């Protein structure tokens, strides 16, 4: 399934325990975040999340198994396909863009960092 949602396109991916879609970019503000959460039917129990895949080759959006994920200072997250769980890696080696405060995943667009950038 390929769907176009206004200014971005998503494609449903196989191999995960819950629906996961590739996306061109993660939400850049609260309005985009809320629209995507609504489009994917995320709710207070299964919160919207946008992270890279484990190979850091594409961005993924999905309703996770928790309302939000607490992201610790100095780490970035990614979705591991085997087991469909979120894992973390240290971003202190980034030249720029490794966040120096902890925050909730639903606030990712408020933080200036490079954890959700695929180049």
KASUL-V14035 format. One record per backbone hydrogen bond with DSSP energy under -0.5 kcal/mol. CO is the residue of the C=O (numbers start at 0). NH is the residue of the N-H. E is the energy in kcal/mol with one decimal. If there is no record, write none. Layout:
# KASUL-V14035
CO,NH,E
CO,NH,E
This chain:
# KASUL-V14035
0,11,-2.2
2,4,-0.6
2,9,-3.1
3,5,-0.7
4,6,-0.7
4,7,-1.3
7,4,-2.9
8,23,-0.6
9,2,-2.4
10,21,-2.8
12,19,-0.6
18,62,-0.6
19,12,-3.2
20,60,-2.8
21,10,-1.1
22,58,-0.8
28,32,-2.3
29,33,-2.7
30,34,-2.2
31,35,-2.4
32,36,-2.5
33,37,-2.2
34,38,-2.5
35,39,-2.2
36,41,-2.9
37,40,-1.1
44,46,-0.6
45,42,-1.9
46,63,-2.8
48,61,-2.3
50,59,-3.6
51,78,-2.4
52,55,-1.5
57,52,-2.2
58,22,-2.1
59,50,-2.1
60,20,-2.4
61,48,-2.4
61,63,-0.7
65,46,-2.3
68,70,-0.6
68,104,-2.4
69,71,-0.7
70,102,-2.1
71,74,-1.5
73,90,-2.3
73,91,-0.5
75,88,-2.4
76,51,-0.7
77,79,-0.6
77,86,-2.8
78,53,-0.9
79,84,-0.9
80,82,-0.7
80,83,-1.0
84,79,-3.0
86,77,-2.1
88,75,-2.7
90,93,-2.2
96,98,-0.7
96,113,-1.7
98,73,-1.5
102,70,-3.3
103,106,-2.5
104,107,-1.6
106,109,-1.9
106,110,-0.6
107,110,-1.0
110,112,-1.0
113,116,-1.2
115,117,-0.5
116,118,-0.5
